[in-house]
């Protein structure tokens, strides 16, 4: 599962209210309303928070919360 920093950034960028439970399987675009601009903002915020650099493939290939978290955690070590 993802950590609190990741969840806070996701909630802020995607404008997800606190009453909605975020799960690993949720689709970023279809279920959480993360369009391409929000995804880029999300990636920039995550890179800054975790002091990492995500590959361009991440924005093209991640579909779920879990896939994004795995990309972040892989780079963060």
C-alpha positions in Angstrom: 0.0 0.0 0.0 1.1 3.6 -0.5 2.2 6.0 2.2 0.6 9.2 3.6 2.7 11.6 1.6 1.7 9.9 -1.7 -2.0 9.9 -0.7 -1.9 13.6 0.3 -0.4 14.6 -3.0 -2.8 12.4 -5.0 -5.8 13.9 -3.0 -4.6 17.5 -3.5 -3.8 17.3 -7.2 -6.8 15.1 -8.2 -9.1 17.2 -5.8 -10.2 14.0 -4.0 -12.3 14.7 -0.9 -11.3 13.1 2.4 -14.4 11.0 2.6 -13.5 9.0 -0.5 -11.3 6.0 0.2 -8.5 5.6 -2.3 -7.6 2.0 -3.1 -4.6 0.6 -5.1 -6.8 -0.8 -7.8 -8.6 2.5 -8.7 -8.0 3.8 -12.2 -6.4 7.2 -12.1 -8.3 8.5 -15.1 -11.6 6.8 -15.1 -12.3 6.6 -11.3 -10.3 9.5 -9.9 -10.6 12.0 -12.7 -6.9 12.4 -13.3 -6.6 13.8 -16.8 -3.3 14.3 -18.6 -2.6 17.7 -17.1 -3.3 16.5 -13.6 -1.1 13.5 -14.2 1.8 15.7 -15.1 1.2 17.8 -12.1 1.0 14.7 -9.9 4.3 13.4 -11.3 6.0 16.7 -10.7 4.8 16.9 -7.2 5.8 13.3 -6.5 9.2 13.8 -7.9 9.7 16.9 -5.7 8.4 15.2 -2.6 10.4 12.0 -3.0 13.5 13.6 -4.6 13.3 11.3 -7.6 12.9 11.5 -11.3 10.3 9.3 -13.0 10.7 8.2 -16.6 8.5 9.5 -19.3 7.1 6.0 -19.6 5.4 6.5 -16.3 3.0 9.2 -17.6 2.3 7.1 -20.7 1.9 3.7 -19.0 0.4 4.0 -15.5 -3.3 3.4 -15.2 -3.9 2.6 -11.5 -2.9 4.1 -8.2 -0.8 1.0 -7.5 1.1 1.3 -10.7 2.0 4.9 -9.9 2.9 4.1 -6.4 5.2 1.2 -7.6 6.9 3.6 -10.0 7.5 6.1 -7.2 8.6 3.5 -4.6 11.0 1.8 -7.1 12.7 5.1 -7.8 12.7 6.2 -4.1 14.4 2.9 -3.2 
